[in-house]
Amino acid sequence: MSRVELMEKIAGEVRVCDKCPLWEGRQKAVPGEGDINTSIVLVGEAPGYWEDVKGSPFVGAAGKILNSLLTKIGLPRDHVFITNVVKCRPPENRAPKPNEIKTCTSLYLNRQIALIQPKIIVTLGNYSTVYIFSKAGLETEAIKGITQLRGKVYQTKFMDLPVSVIPMYHPAAVLHNPKYSNALENDFELLKTQLQKLKLIGLR
């Protein structure tokens, strides 16, 4: 099977998944979308209301912020792959539970990252940062929380794959507290710098 077919196979499994309780309340599962030949994967927490309605990641208010930030650094949204730690919306947008994260990542996220083999993983928010760090041997760093971890590039390995991990605030944080706006813009400038360092800016 081609890479496209393999990714669509994963997406098809996500859409009919009933392996954790989140499936019971969803409208549409959200496998993720974007360029599977990219070098950059963005990992959020979980789908929200509009993502659940449309079946696509980051299509609500937080998605507009994300799109704007990507545009500012000259990185088209369709040049990256965007997904979440869990693929179904938790009730009332509550935080995903540990068993939901464990189930969904082992079945889907890990396979997506292994298939894409990105050079950069951007973690959006605390839950995706803690998960990626825990799989990259950075458990002791993960307990610091996103506020202390953001603003840096971490050279590590995810499932034996050499990657640069860049933790950032989730774009939704800006909706709740505008003071995070400058920090998030600075984090995307850091992403741009890393893209330039790796000669990936403007490239798929």
Secondary structure, 3 states (H helix, E strand, C coil): CCHHHHHHHHHHHHHCCCCCHHHHHCCCCCCCEECCCCCEEEEECCCCHHHHHHCCCCCCHHHHHHHHHHHHCCCCHHHCEEEECCCCCCHHHCCCCHHHHHHHHHHHHHHHHHHHCCCEEEEECHHHHHHHHHHCCCHHHHCCCHHHHCCCCEEEEECCEEEEEEEECCCHHHHHCHHHHHHHHHHHHHHHHHHHHCCCCCCC
